[in-house]
Amino acid sequence: VLENQDLHDSIKPQKVEFHSLNFNTTLHWQPGWAREARDALYFVQYKVYGQSTWQNKDKCWGISSRVCDLTHETSDIWEPYYSRVRAALAGVYSNWTLSYRFTPWRETMIGPPMVTLVHSNKSLTVKLQAPRSPYKRKRGSKIPMTNYYDLLYQVFIINNLLDEQHSVLVYEGKEKVIKIQDLRPGVSYCIMAKMYVPMLDHNSAYSSRQCTVL
């Protein structure tokens, strides 16, 4: 019995946490500290904060993976959710490990915009596209994150002649097409952009650099 009790504690999942980008939400966890815990199977449940009963996540029931997609289950983005995971090995079940409370609207990370460049000899036109959520309109297109937040685009330019590391903010606002003028022909410029959420004071990561020589 003692052995079973030891196994029971040593396979208990660690660090159960939500990761979310543009409302694509997954639950992640670490195996228990026992070496054999790597062979455990996992069982995931979730619920809205305040509900008394836990729901089983069928696709994450008896899985060896340590990731579970809960995008669909957390689609009411203003509700707070909990999830919990337990492990089983050799007929022994661990206790449940609880996640922290997760509210998608407040805690999802917003990704960077897509950036397209069109250049003429002294100007750059920057076209911006907000990231999209996994949720779809009736016609099937994915709903952009701008539907859920008051978002601003931030556009940065790097003049490679001056300094490849130094970026300058040249635009902040809601326009999807901006023109940067009075640039020098023959010089290489790079553009990067971010999304900014004023209400939450969150920034996305930078988009990948788009570079061009005028």
ABEGO torsion letter per residue (X at the ends): XAAAAAAAAAABBBGBBBBBBGGBBBBBBBBBABAAAAABBBBBBBBBBGBABBBBBAAABGBABABBBAAAAAABAABBBBBBBBBBBGGBBBBBBBBBBBBAAAABBBBBBBBBBBBBAABBBBBBBBBBBABBBAAGBBBBAAAABBBBBBBBBBBAAABAABBBBABBEABABBBBBGBBBGBBBBBBBBBBBAAAGBBBBBBBBBBBBX
